[in-house]
Amino acid sequence: MPTNAHPTAVESTDNQTHTLDLFDVEHDPSARDACAECGGNLVTANDETFCEDCGLILATEFLDRGPTLVDLGVKGTHPVRSLETDNPFASGKSHGSVIWGSTDYNGNPVPKRKKRRLARMKKWQKRYAYSGNRDREARLDDVFNDIELLRGQLALPQYVAVDAADYLRMAKAARLPGGRMAWESLAAGAVLVACQADGVPRSPREVARYSKTSHERLCAAARKIRVELDLDVPPVRQEPVQAVLDALPDSALDGVQYVRLSLVGRHILDIADKEHIAPGTSRIAAASAAIRAALRLHHHQWVHIPDLVEAASTIVDQPTSGSISAYACEMYDAYVERHGVDSPEPVIEASPIQVPA
């Protein structure tokens, strides 16, 4: 008999005799109230359910003797063990314990001899924990502290900070830090993305208030993490193209021009997100570049680049990137490559809104 065969029992009726597969009730012994063979009473003891009369074993319960599984987050989307075995805010192989060199657990000063011993323990802990580039691992530990500080200032649940730390690890593995994208910006951007993913939304201005970066760089870092890592997370700004168009002077566009640029610009921005175009800029700056690409498709100069830069700068309270023209060219090429035409008509015709020519 195969070792992995399911336990079976024989059930007799007036007309026929057939075999019952007991695998369906293996995890739920209470599914039956009588023995399948003799109809006797069932008893559960020592992790087994058996018949009190004939001794037939109907099910063996599998008990999870590990720590309790606790559901956290929106609709229980973050199941975690109640007993954590490591520290999610430490890089490498660091464990949950933190060694301080000047005070004990109660905050009291330690003697000099014990302080030297703690210093040696801390040195060997770092040597064990950090593998590869130790400077980058130590830098990651520093920005983990920034995430914990943001969690406290924004009154966020612990699982949101853990998700932000995971996003930051993924960003480090993808080599996103560098250039104009600082570690502090990525840490704040990871918190903003984690808030959006876990259903605990916080506005970019609120996160930027307590972070070590500006509002514009925070938005750029959040978009870089979301786009470069291909995260299935909705963007924080749902309608950035409309926001830029609304920030333009009232005399810049009429109603038809506004609707056409809104539809085509939104479509181009979606293409830019999927093609990873201008990932290191804020979503507002990318929306400005998408509007510029939409203007090029219409072969009209209804709005000039300085007006777009001015409108975007008023939204993020800081001068936006000066590379809007370069990003607009990339978005324009991506649109033409996808649709095969140098015209906005494919988007206009597919829109449920009837837009005049």
Secondary structure as GFF3:
##gff-version 3
##sequence-region A 1 357
A	DSSP	beta_strand	8	12	.	.	.	ID=ss1
A	DSSP	beta_strand	17	21	.	.	.	ID=ss2
A	DSSP	three_ten_helix	22	25	.	.	.	ID=ss3
A	DSSP	three_ten_helix	29	31	.	.	.	ID=ss4
A	DSSP	beta_strand	42	45	.	.	.	ID=ss5
A	DSSP	beta_strand	48	51	.	.	.	ID=ss6
A	DSSP	beta_strand	57	60	.	.	.	ID=ss7
A	DSSP	beta_strand	69	72	.	.	.	ID=ss8
A	DSSP	three_ten_helix	74	76	.	.	.	ID=ss9
A	DSSP	beta_strand	78	81	.	.	.	ID=ss10
A	DSSP	alpha_helix	112	129	.	.	.	ID=ss11
A	DSSP	alpha_helix	134	154	.	.	.	ID=ss12
A	DSSP	alpha_helix	158	173	.	.	.	ID=ss13
A	DSSP	alpha_helix	183	197	.	.	.	ID=ss14
A	DSSP	alpha_helix	204	210	.	.	.	ID=ss15
A	DSSP	alpha_helix	215	228	.	.	.	ID=ss16
A	DSSP	alpha_helix	240	247	.	.	.	ID=ss17
A	DSSP	alpha_helix	255	274	.	.	.	ID=ss18
A	DSSP	alpha_helix	283	298	.	.	.	ID=ss19
A	DSSP	alpha_helix	305	316	.	.	.	ID=ss20
A	DSSP	alpha_helix	324	339	.	.	.	ID=ss21
A	DSSP	alpha_helix	345	350	.	.	.	ID=ss22
###
